[in-house]
Amino acid sequence: MTLHIIPDWHDYSMILPEFNDSIHQAQLFLSQNQQVELILVDFLPNLRGILAEKNIEAVSTWSVYDFLQQVRLQAVKPVALMDFSWPAGAQFIDLPDRVIVRVADAHYATVWLDMLTRSRFERIDLMSDNQRIQELMIDDRGFVSRVTSFDKENHSATKVDYLTPSGQVAMQQDLETGHVVTKQLWTMQTHFDNLSQVLAAALNDHLQHVPETDYLIFAQSQLTQFLVKHVSPQQPTIFSYQAQRTRAQLERHVLLEKPEQVDFSVVDTLKQSEIIVKHGYQSDDMMVIPPYVTDIKASSQATMPIVPIYWSAKELTVAVFSIVSQIVAHYSNVILLVETSQNHEVYDDMIEAASLSAANEHGLIDENSQQSYKARFQFLPPQNEASRQRYMSNVRLLIDLDDIPDHHLQATALTYGIPQINRVQTDYMVPGGNGQLVTNDEQIPTALHFYLDDYANVDKSRVVAIEMSQASNEEMLWIKWQQVFNKIKQGGHQK
């Protein structure tokens, strides 16, 4: 039996998918020695980098775009500037993230390095009169795989050519009409009304070669719903709902209807399952399976004289920051790490003002004491999974006061036995067990002092965390997936 995962990676043509259910499902299934295939319906020129970075290179892959573009290459092959033909007299200006190409004192092209590693060229913008006229996307296997053409007057994209490795046009999409023309041998149809129809036709062809006893796990999205309806898979079909996708749908009041071809649904949190059931979904063919494994890991915090606190703050306010920072100021060995995408100038000013009265251990205020105080407050931009793991392996406490908690951070805190202070109770925190629930700002000081004044409370929290982690450790999550497969079998799957 092979487990076929169909991710929703539309947004990841140039960046890594982070906090993604399909990634974690693949990691879990591989850890249980299962055969896993990723069926990819998105254009992913950096796929090899995704698989390597997420440690899932053991999966097999089938890409609808490789199929349509007649690509059989597997190995990574970075390209060099000199692999392309440039006009005579071209000058190359190296910058940290790009190379500017000038010809006859005019901007001819910009060659961009990949956003992840800055180690390979990922696309080229061709210019005319300082306007982009074409974008050449470079596949990490060493060829230009997509060319997007732009209108010089209104700067909008007009057409997209998908190329074979030899540079022939395999498929062309008119972006004004949406129509697609292909050159295929597996179908007599060469003209399609839109790209989704092409993807559905190609996916349907692939699924004809997949055993009907294998399982398909679709990441629920607008595209995958369309594909399931138009392909009508003969294999048992599971929809995977993740809050970061369904939340956006709910905000637009467009939670997509579950196609009748879907046999079962997996939801990442209990809260999400309750919301989905309210929209008319049946709960008897749905199971909550968190994407994040919570196997206990060793933390080095117990032996460290410094006490780092990690604060996840998508919604940071002056009132709450003032409360937390004033308490932190009373503990000279505490460092506050704040992960936020917000502009933090106002908080920098608050820290600067407070530092003017910051004294050292002798009660003296000088430049060193002021700098030392300011250094204890660090703002971090949104972090990826690997960076969070490194930070969380060394912190004493997690604060998450957002109305929508960060489940990845909370699961990571559970794996390291880190107590949590949360505004909202989740599957990863039991109030009075491995964390404190604060329903209003006045409760924040008490919760902070509870963990900063007595390390025994941290130890007690770790004991509870170890017990809680067993509910979503690697073994238990795999058992839950097996229960899903068994329920489908018991339900008499027939297509």
C-alpha positions in Angstrom: 0.0 0.0 0.0 1.2 3.5 -0.9 -0.1 6.7 0.7 -0.5 9.4 -1.9 -0.4 13.0 -0.6 -1.7 15.8 -2.7 -0.5 19.0 -1.1 -1.7 22.6 -1.6 1.6 24.3 -2.3 0.4 26.9 -4.7 2.2 29.7 -2.8 5.5 27.9 -2.5 7.0 28.2 -6.0 9.9 30.1 -4.6 9.7 29.6 -0.8 9.5 26.7 1.6 6.1 25.5 2.9 6.2 26.0 6.6 3.9 24.6 9.3 2.2 22.5 6.6 0.1 19.5 7.2 1.2 17.6 4.1 4.9 18.0 5.0 4.3 16.6 8.5 2.1 13.8 7.3 4.9 12.7 4.9 7.4 12.9 7.7 5.2 10.8 9.9 4.4 8.1 7.3 8.1 7.8 6.4 9.0 7.3 10.1 6.6 4.4 10.1 8.3 2.8 7.0 5.3 3.5 4.7 5.5 4.0 1.0 4.7 7.7 0.3 4.1 9.5 -3.0 3.6 13.2 -3.3 1.3 14.0 -6.2 2.1 17.6 -7.0 -0.5 19.8 -8.8 1.4 23.0 -8.3 4.3 24.6 -10.2 7.3 23.9 -8.0 10.7 24.7 -9.7 12.5 24.3 -6.3 10.9 21.0 -5.3 14.2 19.3 -4.7 15.1 22.0 -2.2 11.8 21.5 -0.4 12.3 17.8 -0.1 15.8 18.1 1.2 15.1 20.9 3.6 12.1 19.1 5.1 14.0 15.7 5.2 11.4 13.9 3.0 13.7 13.0 0.1 12.6 9.3 0.6 9.2 10.1 -0.9 8.5 9.3 -4.5 7.0 12.2 -6.5 4.8 12.7 -9.5 4.4 16.2 -10.8 1.6 17.2 -13.1 3.8 20.0 -14.5 6.7 17.5 -15.2 4.1 15.3 -16.9 2.8 18.2 -19.0 6.3 19.6 -19.8 7.8 16.2 -20.5 10.4 16.5 -17.8 12.2 13.3 -16.7 15.2 14.9 -15.1 15.8 14.1 -11.4 19.1 15.5 -10.2 19.7 19.1 -9.1 21.8 21.1 -11.5 22.4 24.7 -10.7 23.0 27.0 -13.7 25.7 29.6 -14.1 25.4 33.0 -15.7 27.6 31.9 -18.5 25.1 29.1 -19.3 22.9 31.8 -20.9 23.6 33.8 -24.0 24.1 37.5 -23.3 24.6 40.4 -25.7 28.1 41.5 -26.5 29.5 43.9 -23.9 27.2 42.9 -21.1 28.3 44.0 -17.6 27.4 42.0 -14.5 27.0 43.8 -11.2 26.9 41.5 -8.2 24.5 42.3 -5.3 23.7 40.1 -2.2 20.4 38.8 -3.6 20.7 39.4 -7.4 22.9 40.2 -10.4 22.2 43.3 -12.4 23.0 42.9 -16.1 23.6 46.1 -18.1 24.0 46.4 -21.8 25.0 49.7 -23.5 24.4 51.6 -20.2 20.9 50.3 -20.0 19.3 47.8 -17.5 19.0 44.6 -19.6 18.2 42.0 -16.9 18.1 41.1 -13.3 19.1 37.6 -12.3 17.7 36.6 -8.9 19.2 34.3 -6.4 16.9 31.9 -4.6 15.3 33.3 -1.4 16.1 30.2 0.7 19.8 29.7 0.4 21.1 32.4 -2.0 23.1 29.5 -3.6 21.4 29.2 -7.0 19.8 31.4 -9.6 16.0 31.0 -9.6 14.7 33.5 -12.1 15.6 36.2 -14.6 13.7 39.4 -15.3 14.3 40.7 -18.8 13.9 44.5 -19.1 13.2 47.1 -21.7 13.1 50.8 -20.9 13.4 49.9 -17.2 10.2 47.8 -17.5 10.0 44.0 -17.0 8.9 42.4 -20.3 9.6 38.7 -19.4 10.2 36.5 -16.3 12.2 33.3 -16.9 11.8 30.8 -14.1 14.7 28.4 -13.7 14.0 24.9 -12.5 16.5 23.6 -9.9 17.3 20.8 -12.4 19.0 23.3 -14.7 16.6 24.6 -17.3 14.2 27.5 -17.9 10.8 25.9 -17.2 8.4 28.8 -17.4 8.4 32.1 -19.3 5.9 34.8 -18.3 5.4 37.7 -20.7 4.3 41.2 -19.6 2.5 44.1 -21.3 4.9 47.1 -21.3 2.1 49.7 -20.9 0.1 48.3 -18.0 2.8 45.9 -16.7 0.3 43.0 -16.4 1.2 39.5 -17.3 -0.3 38.4 -20.7 0.8 34.8 -21.3 2.7 32.0 -19.7 4.8 29.4 -21.7 5.7 26.2 -19.9 8.8 24.7 -21.5 10.4 21.3 -22.0 14.0 20.9 -20.9 15.1 21.4 -24.5 13.3 24.8 -24.6 10.2 23.8 -26.6 6.8 25.2 -25.6 4.8 22.3 -24.1 1.9 24.4 -22.9 0.8 28.0 -23.2 -1.7 29.9 -21.2 -3.4 33.1 -22.3 -3.8 35.1 -19.1 -6.4 37.4 -20.6 -8.8 34.6 -21.6 -7.5 31.8 -19.3 -7.4 29.4 -22.3 -4.6 26.8 -22.4 -3.1 25.1 -25.4 -1.0 22.0 -24.9 1.1 19.6 -27.0 0.4 16.2 -25.4 0.5 12.6 -26.6 -1.7 11.1 -23.9 -4.9 12.9 -24.9 -6.5 14.0 -28.1 -7.6 17.3 -26.5 -5.2 20.2 -26.9 -7.3 23.2 -26.1 -8.7 23.8 -22.6 -10.8 26.6 -21.1 -8.5 27.0 -18.1 -5.5 25.6 -16.4 -7.5 23.7 -13.8 -9.0 21.6 -16.5 -5.6 20.7 -17.8 -4.4 19.7 -14.3 -7.5 17.6 -13.8 -7.1 15.8 -17.1 -3.4 15.0 -16.3 -4.2 14.0 -12.7 -6.9 11.7 -14.0 -4.5 10.0 -16.3 -2.0 9.4 -13.5 -4.6 8.0 -11.1 -5.5 5.4 -13.7 -2.1 3.8 -12.8 -2.6 4.0 -9.0 -4.0 0.9 -7.3 -7.5 1.3 -6.1 -6.5 0.0 -2.7 -4.1 2.9 -2.1 -5.1 6.0 -0.2 -5.3 9.6 -1.5 -4.8 12.4 1.0 -5.8 15.7 -0.4 -4.9 19.0 1.4 -8.3 20.7 1.3 -8.2 23.8 -0.9 -10.2 25.4 -3.8 -8.0 23.7 -6.4 -8.0 20.2 -4.8 -11.8 20.4 -4.4 -12.1 21.1 -8.1 -9.8 18.3 -8.9 -11.6 15.7 -6.8 -14.9 16.7 -8.3 -13.7 16.5 -11.9 -11.4 13.4 -11.5 -13.7 11.3 -9.2 -10.9 9.1 -7.9 -11.5 5.4 -7.6 -9.2 5.2 -4.6 -10.2 5.9 -1.0 -10.0 9.7 -0.7 -9.3 11.7 2.5 -9.5 15.5 2.9 -7.0 17.1 5.2 -8.3 20.4 6.7 -5.7 22.7 8.3 -6.7 25.9 10.1 -4.3 28.2 8.2 -6.3 27.3 5.1 -9.9 26.9 6.4 -9.6 30.1 8.5 -9.1 32.2 5.4 -12.1 30.5 3.8 -14.3 31.1 6.8 -13.4 34.7 6.9 -14.7 35.0 3.3 -17.7 32.9 4.2 -16.6 30.3 1.5 -15.8 27.2 3.4 -15.8 24.9 0.5 -18.3 22.1 0.3 -16.9 18.6 0.8 -17.2 16.7 -2.5 -19.3 13.5 -2.3 -16.2 11.6 -3.7 -14.4 12.2 -0.3 -14.6 9.2 2.1 -13.2 10.8 5.2 -11.9 14.0 6.7 -8.9 14.7 8.9 -8.9 18.0 10.9 -5.8 19.5 12.6 -7.5 20.7 15.8 -10.7 20.1 17.9 -11.7 23.7 17.6 -11.5 23.5 13.8 -13.6 20.3 13.7 -16.3 22.0 15.8 -16.4 25.0 13.4 -16.5 22.7 10.4 -19.3 20.6 11.9 -21.4 23.8 12.4 -21.2 24.3 8.7 -23.1 21.1 8.1 -20.2 18.6 7.8 -20.8 15.1 9.3 -18.7 14.4 12.4 -18.9 10.6 12.1 -16.6 10.7 9.0 -14.1 13.1 10.6 -11.2 12.7 13.0 -8.9 15.2 14.7 -5.3 14.3 14.0 -2.7 17.1 14.8 0.0 17.5 12.2 2.7 18.1 14.7 4.5 15.2 16.5 5.2 15.9 20.2 7.8 13.3 21.1 9.7 14.6 24.1 13.1 16.2 23.5 15.9 17.2 25.8 16.1 20.9 26.8 19.2 22.6 28.0 17.4 25.4 29.8 17.6 23.8 33.3 21.4 24.2 33.5 21.5 27.7 32.0 21.9 30.8 34.3 20.0 32.9 31.7 16.2 32.5 31.4 14.9 33.2 27.9 11.2 33.7 27.4 9.7 33.3 23.9 6.7 35.4 23.1 4.6 34.7 20.0 2.9 38.0 19.3 1.0 38.3 16.0 -1.1 40.9 17.7 1.2 43.0 20.0 -0.3 45.9 22.0 1.3 48.7 24.0 -0.8 47.8 27.1 0.3 44.1 27.1 3.9 44.8 26.2 4.1 47.3 29.1 2.9 44.7 31.6 5.2 42.0 30.4 8.3 44.2 30.0 7.9 45.7 33.4 7.9 42.3 35.0 10.8 41.1 32.9 12.7 44.2 34.1 12.7 42.9 37.7 14.7 39.8 36.7 18.2 40.6 35.6 18.7 37.1 34.1 15.6 37.1 31.9 15.7 37.7 28.2 12.5 38.3 26.3 12.4 37.1 22.6 9.4 38.5 20.8 8.4 37.0 17.5 6.2 39.4 15.6 5.6 40.7 12.1 4.5 44.1 13.5 6.6 47.2 13.4 8.2 47.5 16.8 9.5 51.1 16.8 7.0 52.1 19.5 8.2 49.2 21.7 11.9 50.1 21.0 11.1 53.6 22.3 9.5 52.1 25.4 12.6 50.0 26.1 14.9 53.0 25.4 13.0 55.1 27.9 13.0 52.4 30.6 16.7 51.8 30.1 17.5 55.4 31.3 16.7 54.3 34.8 18.2 50.8 34.6 20.8 50.2 37.3 23.5 47.5 37.5 23.9 45.1 40.4 25.6 47.9 42.5 22.6 50.2 42.0 24.6 52.5 39.6 23.2 53.7 36.3 25.7 54.0 33.5 26.0 53.3 29.8 26.8 49.6 30.3 23.7 49.1 32.6 21.5 50.8 30.0 22.9 48.8 27.1 22.6 45.6 29.2 18.9 46.4 29.8 18.1 47.0 26.2 19.9 43.8 25.1 17.4 41.8 27.2 14.6 42.6 24.7 15.0 41.1 21.3 12.4 41.3 18.4 12.4 38.5 15.9 10.7 38.5 12.5 8.4 35.5 11.8 10.6 32.3 12.1 10.6 29.1 10.2 10.2 25.7 11.8 13.9 25.0 12.1 14.7 28.3 13.7 11.8 27.9 16.2 13.1 24.5 17.2 16.5 26.0 17.9 15.1 28.8 20.0 12.6 26.6 21.9 15.2 24.0 22.9 16.7 26.8 25.1 13.8 28.8 26.5 12.2 28.6 29.9 8.7 29.8 29.1 6.3 30.4 26.1 3.9 33.3 26.0 1.1 33.3 23.4 -1.6 35.8 24.1 -3.1 35.9 20.6 -6.8 35.2 20.1 -5.7 32.6 17.6 -2.9 30.6 19.2 0.1 29.3 17.3 -0.3 25.5 17.4 3.1 24.8 16.0 4.8 26.8 18.8 2.6 25.2 21.4 3.3 21.7 20.2 7.0 22.5 20.1 6.8 23.8 23.7 5.1 20.5 24.7 8.0 18.5 23.2 10.5 20.4 25.3 8.4 20.5 28.4 8.1 24.2 28.4 5.3 25.8 30.4 2.9 28.1 28.5 1.0 31.2 29.3 -2.0 31.4 26.9 -5.0 33.5 26.3 -6.9 30.6 24.7 -7.0 27.0 25.8 -5.9 24.5 23.2 -5.2 20.8 22.8 -1.6 21.5 23.8 -2.2 23.2 27.2 -4.0 22.2 30.3 -4.5 25.2 32.7 -2.8 24.6 36.0 -1.0 21.6 34.4 1.6 22.6 31.8 0.5 26.2 31.6 -1.5 29.1 32.9 -4.6 30.5 31.2 -5.0 34.3 31.4 -8.4 35.6 30.3 -7.6 39.2 31.0 -4.4 41.4 31.2 -4.6 41.7 35.0 -3.8 38.0 35.3 -0.5 38.2 33.3 1.8 39.3 36.2 0.6 36.4 38.4 1.2 33.9 35.7 4.7 35.2 34.9 5.7 35.3 38.6 4.5 31.8 39.0 7.2 30.4 36.7 9.9 33.0 37.3 9.9 32.9 41.1 9.9 29.1 41.6 11.6 26.7 39.3 9.7 23.9 41.0 6.6 25.1 39.1 8.5 24.7 35.8 9.5 21.1 36.8 5.8 20.3 37.6 4.8 21.6 34.2 7.4 19.4 32.5 5.9 16.3 34.2 2.5 17.2 32.9 3.9 18.0 29.4 5.5 14.6 29.2 2.2 12.9 30.0 0.3 15.1 27.5 2.8 14.6 24.7 1.9 10.9 24.6 -1.5 11.8 23.0 0.2 13.2 19.9 3.6 11.5 19.8 4.7 9.7 16.7 3.2 6.3 17.6 -0.2 7.7 18.6 -0.6 9.8 15.5 0.2 6.8 13.3 -2.4 4.8 15.3 -5.0 7.5 14.6 -4.2 7.4 10.9 -4.6 3.6 10.9 -8.0 4.1 12.6 -9.0 6.4 9.7 -8.0 3.7 7.1 -9.9 1.1 9.1 -13.0 3.2 9.3 -13.0 3.7 5.5 -12.6 -0.1 5.0 -15.4 -0.8 7.5 -17.6 1.7 5.7 -17.4 -0.4 2.6 -15.5 2.0 0.4 -17.0 1.8 -3.1 -16.6 4.1 -6.0 
